[in-house]
Amino acid sequence: MTAPPATAPPAQDLLAIKAAALDLLFRTARTANTFTDEPVTDEQVRAIVDLIRNGPTAFNSQPLRIVLIRSPEARQRLLPHLIKDNQAKTDAAPLVAILAADTEFHEHLPRVFPHKPQAKDWFSGADAANHRETQARFNAALQIGYLIIGIRAAGLAAGPMAGFDPDGVDAEFFPDGRLRSLLVLNIGRPGPDAWRDRLPRLSHDDIIHTL
Ligand SMILES: Cc1cc2nc3c(=O)[nH]c(=O)nc-3n(C[C@H](O)[C@H](O)[C@H](O)COP(=O)(O)O)c2cc1C
């Protein structure tokens, strides 16, 4: 496996963690398309989730749910819902997860947002269903970002995929309608030819606008 190219290092003296950690999390970290056979254990997943569940969400709502696809049967139920290009690598990955948003996250608000006991009511009832789903998807997507960085912090690589049929996955895995799938994620140690060519990133001028 050849080392992926690093992007230009930002001014190290402005950053609060060491260069090796920045490389692992951001600069040389890549999206993996192949993996070794080394298993990803439940202990590793718990260590990653212990880190990333500290990431901020609105109302501390934490709507991300992670469904680990461990059994061959579960994987065979998932594969037909992926676009063709994503099927082989997902079949071969040591661990696959469906990342979903809990549209009933407000049930947990009395526990996770206890200083505002009325918060659950703001999201309750049929009238609030659209608002609830928007909040669930937005905050779960934030948490997916934290999760990808957490996977890298554990020395592993992630292969996120939006190329799948979410309605098909939801009907197959979440028939009661509470969870909505957002992403399928392959996890493992990168294998041979794991990376595609590094794609260009937008410039600071594209990204930053100061008013
Ligand atoms: C939300 C999301 C959806 C993606 N969907 C797919 C996908 O369906 N198939 C795929 O091969 N790569 C997919 N990717 C991978 C991206 O193309 C890749 O992360 C991006 O080009 C950056 O690659 P790099 O991390 O190697 O620089 C997805 C990435 C993200 C974050």
The ligand as a Tripos MOL2 file, in Angstrom:
@<TRIPOS>MOLECULE
LIG
   31    33     1     0     0
SMALL
NO_CHARGES

@<TRIPOS>ATOM
      1 C1        -21.7920   11.4950    2.0890 C.3       1 LIG1
      2 C2        -20.8230   10.7490    1.1960 C.ar      1 LIG1
      3 C3        -21.3140    9.9280    0.1940 C.ar      1 LIG1
      4 C4        -20.4380    9.2200   -0.6290 C.ar      1 LIG1
      5 N1        -20.9260    8.3000   -1.5080 N.ar      1 LIG1
      6 C5        -20.0730    7.5040   -2.1780 C.ar      1 LIG1
      7 C6        -20.5540    6.4140   -2.9530 C.ar      1 LIG1
      8 O1        -21.7510    6.1470   -3.0380 O.2       1 LIG1
      9 N2        -19.6460    5.6430   -3.6000 N.ar      1 LIG1
     10 C7        -18.2980    5.8930   -3.5120 C.ar      1 LIG1
     11 O2        -17.5190    5.1420   -4.1120 O.2       1 LIG1
     12 N3        -17.8110    6.9150   -2.7750 N.ar      1 LIG1
     13 C8        -18.6560    7.7200   -2.1010 C.ar      1 LIG1
     14 N4        -18.1770    8.7180   -1.2990 N.ar      1 LIG1
     15 C9        -16.7270    8.9540   -1.2530 C.3       1 LIG1
     16 C10       -16.3030   10.3580   -1.7520 C.3       1 LIG1
     17 O3        -16.3090   10.4090   -3.1440 O.3       1 LIG1
     18 C11       -14.9100   10.6430   -1.1680 C.3       1 LIG1
     19 O4        -15.0150   10.6500    0.2210 O.3       1 LIG1
     20 C12       -14.3430   11.9850   -1.6320 C.3       1 LIG1
     21 O5        -14.1310   11.9850   -3.0070 O.3       1 LIG1
     22 C13       -13.0340   12.2960   -0.9120 C.3       1 LIG1
     23 O6        -12.1000   11.2610   -1.0760 O.3       1 LIG1
     24 P1        -10.7480   11.2490   -0.2120 P.3       1 LIG1
     25 O7        -11.1600   11.2100    1.2290 O.co2     1 LIG1
     26 O8        -10.0460    9.9950   -0.6030 O.co2     1 LIG1
     27 O9         -9.9750   12.4700   -0.5420 O.co2     1 LIG1
     28 C14       -19.0330    9.4050   -0.4780 C.ar      1 LIG1
     29 C15       -18.5610   10.2490    0.5440 C.ar      1 LIG1
     30 C16       -19.4350   10.9010    1.3840 C.ar      1 LIG1
     31 C17       -18.8770   11.7490    2.5080 C.3       1 LIG1
@<TRIPOS>BOND
     1     1     2 1
     2     2     3 ar
     3     2    30 ar
     4     3     4 ar
     5     4     5 ar
     6     4    28 ar
     7     5     6 ar
     8     6     7 ar
     9     6    13 1
    10     7     8 2
    11     7     9 ar
    12     9    10 ar
    13    10    11 2
    14    10    12 ar
    15    12    13 ar
    16    13    14 ar
    17    14    15 1
    18    14    28 ar
    19    15    16 1
    20    16    17 1
    21    16    18 1
    22    18    19 1
    23    18    20 1
    24    20    21 1
    25    20    22 1
    26    22    23 1
    27    23    24 1
    28    24    25 2
    29    24    26 1
    30    24    27 1
    31    28    29 ar
    32    29    30 ar
    33    30    31 1
@<TRIPOS>SUBSTRUCTURE
     1 LIG1         1 GROUP 0 **** ****
